[in-house]
Amino acid sequence: MTDQHVPTGPHELELEMLDIRPALEAVLMVADQPLDHLTLAQAVGHPPSDVVQTLAELAEEYSEQGRGFELRNIAGGWRFFTREEFAGAVERFILDGQQARLTQAALETMAVVAYRQPISRSRISAIRGVNVDGVVRTLVTRGLIEEDGTDAESGAILYRTTSYFLERMGLGSLSELPDIAGHLPDLADMEDEGLAGAEEVLGQLAGQDPIGEETSHDSEAGADAAPGQQDVDAPEGDAHG
């Protein structure tokens, strides 16, 4: 009688045909980021086509049942999110009464990056009329924006939004950013007021938070400084990691 072979790594583990619906729910419940259908198919041991169909069925079922959470296809993958109408309860539980919103300074800076990316800090400062170094550092630290190479002429670092930004805003891609044309003058002539209204749009999108993830709020000064002044970071006070 030969000894039973013991797998030496994850690649050798045989996939067990688990019940697809509860298996998907179990994996999604512990996911800390959206998971694409191929990753989920490998985890539960079912064909990708069956996984896609089941995910759609689960999402529809949760909506019909009025659950406190929903399953959404976002940022290239699937993840559980709390339902918008129950956001107040989640905020009270996590933040103990604090507001789970980005400050005005952070929203304005993030809006400029979102709609004009890739863009340098100096260009953001020119549009907003303030020094944005502190706000940009905070947004980078929080994973909402990231470096995207350098400008060919000036050598300045360029910034763009991240997949985490899409996730937090509830978007599948940048093409789904709300149209703010009605709020804008000619883009070629934009100055510090050029993206007025964009931060409000992003603020509305940022009102939902995934299940199991702590809600974050920005810590920069909430009001714009006069031109030539700088947005100053206040002490970190949120629960977001």
N, C-alpha and C positions, 0 to 999 in steps of 0.2 A: 504494500500500500504506500503510495507516494505521499509526501508531505504536501499539505495544502499551500498554494502560493499566497504569500501575503503581499499586497500592493506596497510598493516602495515610494509611491508619489501619487499626487492627485490625478496625473495623466493615466494611471493604471486602474483607477477605480471604475468598476462597471456601473453604468447608469441604471438605476432601478426605476421601473415604470410606475411611478407614484401617481395617485389620483391628481390630475393636472390642476384642477381648480384650487384645492387647499394647498397644493405644493407651491403654486404661483403666489398665493396670498402670503404664505410663510416666508418666502424669499423676499418679496416686496416689503414686508413688514420690517425687515432688518436692514434694508438697503439705505445707504446714506447718500445716494445719488441716483438719478434716473438710469434704469437698466434697459438696454435694447432687447428686442425679441430673441436675437441669437444667443445672447448671454443667458437669458431666462430659459431658453430651450435646452441649453447645455446643462443648466442647473437642475431642471425638473425631468429631463430625459424624455422629452416629447419633440416631435417634429416642429420646426419653426412655424409652419403654416397653422398647425393646431394651436400653438401658443398665441399667435396673433389673433385668431378667431376667439379664443377663450378670454384674452385680455379685453377685447371689445365687448364681449358678453358681460364680463364682470363689471366693466365701467358702466354699462347701461343698467345693469341690475342694481348697482349701488345708487344710481340716480333715481331709479323708479321707487326704490325703497326709502328714499329720503335719509340715507345714512349721514352721520356726522362727518364722514370723509368721502373722498372721491378718488377714483383712479384716473390719472391723466397722462396722456402721451405728450411729453414736453422735453425740449432740449435734446431730442434724439433718443429718448427712452421713456420708460413708464415708471411712475412713482405715486405713492399715496400722498394726498394732500388733505388738509382739513377743509371742510366746505365753508365757503365764504360767509354764509349767514351765521356761522358759529365762531367766527374769528374773535368776537368780543370775549367769549368764554376762555378761549385759548390765551389771549393776551392777558386777561386777568390772572389766570393760573401761572403763567410763566413770568410775567413782568410785575405782578403785584401792583397793578394800577398804573405802571409807566406806559407811555405811548410808544408803540412799536413802529415808529416811522423814522425815515431818514430826515435829517434837518433840511431846512431850505437851502443852505449852502451846499450840502452834499447832493441833494436832488438836482440843483441847477448844474453843478459840475458834471454829474453823471449824465444828465440830459445832453449836454454839449458833446461829451464823448460818444454817447449812443448815436446821435444824429449826424456827427461830423467826423467820425473815426475813419482812418487813424488820424490822430491829432496830437500836437505837442502841448506841453504845459504852457508855453508862452502864448500859443494861440488861444488856449482856454482862458488864460488870464486876460487877453485882449478882448475876448468876447464878453466875459463876465465883468471886467473892469476892476478886478481885485487879484491879488497874488493867491494862487490856488495850490501852492506847494504842499501845505499841510493837509488839505482836503484830498488831493491826489494820493498822497502817501496813505491816508486812511482807507480810501477806496481800494487801493492796491492790496493793503494788508487784509482787508475783508474779502478779497477775492472777486470783487465786482468788476474791476478793470485790470489790465495787464499791459506790459510793454509789448510793442509790436514793431521792433526794428527802429531805425533812425531815419530822419529826413535827409534826402540825398543832397540838398543844398546847404542846410545849416548844421547837420549832424545832430540835431536835437532828438531826444527820445520820443517816439510816438506811442500813443496809448489807444487801446481798443477795449471793448467790453468782452467779458468772458462767458463761457457756457453757464457758469454759476449765476451770472447776471440774468441770462435767459430764464434759468430755472426760477429765480426769485421773482422775476417779473411775470412769470406765467406765459412765456413765449416759446414757440417751437423753433423760431429762427428770427434773425434781424428783419426779415421781410415782413414780419407780423407787427413791427413797431407801429403804433397808431399814427395816422396821418395828422400832422400838426400844421399843414399848409395854411389853414385858416388863421393861425396865430402868428404867422411869420411874414416879415417883409421879404424883399428880394434877397435870396441867400447870398448873392454876390456882395450885397451891401450890409450884411449883418454886423452889428456892433454889440455892445454889452447887453442890449435888450432883445437881441435877435431871436433867442430861443424862449421868449416869454410864453408860458403855457406848457412847454414841454415837460418841465419838472412836475407840473400838476398831473399830467397824463401818467408819468412814471410813478408818481406817488399813489395814484389810484390802483395801478397794476400791482404795486408792492404790498397791497393790503392782505394777501393770503400767504400762509406759511405751511410748509410740509409737516405731516404727522411726525412727531418725535424730534423735531428740530427746534431749537430755541429761537425765539424771535429776536431780531436785532434792531437797534435803532442807532442812528449815527450820532457822533459825539462832537461834531464841529459846531462852531457858533452858528446860531440859527438865522441870523440876519446878515445881509451883505454889508461889507464895509464900504466906505467911499473909495473911489478909484485911487489906486496907489497904496491902499492899505491891504492887510492880509487876513484871510480867514484863519482863525486861531483854533486849534484843537482844544476842546475842553477835556477834563479827566475822563477816561473810559469809565462808563457806568452801565453798560449793557451786559446781558448774560450770554451773548453770542461768542462762541469760541473762535 
